[in-house]
Amino acid sequence: MAMASPTIIEVAAGEIEAELRRQGIGPDERVTLTIEPELFPGRRESRKLVIGAGLTDKDIDRLVEQAREEAARRQR
């Protein structure tokens, strides 16, 4: 009897629980999780520091947008 091939599904970290439910995988079943290497080195550590400082994702998005606007003004 041949073993079934593994199913590979790529989802965001926040979507893992919902995807497992959609697949019918119960909370006590074993799964293997693969964490891909960072595309931008240091991003994960930087994010820990920002969240540790009490900022939310909305705060981070706002700060990034402000920096983009300032950079665009300087290029004019």
CYANA upper distance limits for C-alpha pairs under 8 A (distance plus 0.5 A):
 11 VAL  CA     15 GLU  CA      6.55
 11 VAL  CA     16 ILE  CA      7.03
 11 VAL  CA     19 GLU  CA      8.42
 12 ALA  CA     16 ILE  CA      7.30
 15 GLU  CA     19 GLU  CA      6.66
 16 ILE  CA     20 LEU  CA      6.71
 17 GLU  CA     21 ARG  CA      6.87
 18 ALA  CA     22 ARG  CA      6.72
 19 GLU  CA     23 GLN  CA      6.70
 20 LEU  CA     24 GLY  CA      6.83
 20 LEU  CA     25 ILE  CA      5.74
 20 LEU  CA     26 GLY  CA      8.01
 21 ARG  CA     25 ILE  CA      6.14
 21 ARG  CA     26 GLY  CA      7.45
 25 ILE  CA     29 GLU  CA      6.96
 38 GLU  CA     43 ARG  CA      8.05
 38 GLU  CA     44 ARG  CA      8.37
 42 GLY  CA     46 SER  CA      6.53
 43 ARG  CA     47 ARG  CA      6.52
 44 ARG  CA     48 LYS  CA      6.87
 45 GLU  CA     49 LEU  CA      7.04
 46 SER  CA     50 VAL  CA      6.80
 47 ARG  CA     51 ILE  CA      6.59
 48 LYS  CA     52 GLY  CA      6.38
 49 LEU  CA     53 ALA  CA      6.70
 50 VAL  CA     54 GLY  CA      7.36
 50 VAL  CA     55 LEU  CA      6.46
 51 ILE  CA     55 LEU  CA      5.61
 51 ILE  CA     56 THR  CA      6.94
 55 LEU  CA     59 ASP  CA      6.23
 55 LEU  CA     60 ILE  CA      7.35
 56 THR  CA     60 ILE  CA      6.84
 57 ASP  CA     61 ASP  CA      6.63
 58 LYS  CA     62 ARG  CA      6.60
 59 ASP  CA     63 LEU  CA      6.70
 60 ILE  CA     64 VAL  CA      6.67
 61 ASP  CA     65 GLU  CA      6.68
 62 ARG  CA     66 GLN  CA      6.69
 63 LEU  CA     67 ALA  CA      6.73
 64 VAL  CA     68 ARG  CA      6.76
 65 GLU  CA     69 GLU  CA      6.72
 66 GLN  CA     70 GLU  CA      6.70
 67 ALA  CA     71 ALA  CA      6.62
 68 ARG  CA     72 ALA  CA      6.64
 69 GLU  CA     73 ARG  CA      6.74
 70 GLU  CA     74 ARG  CA      6.84
 71 ALA  CA     75 GLN  CA      6.91
 72 ALA  CA     76 ARG  CA      7.22
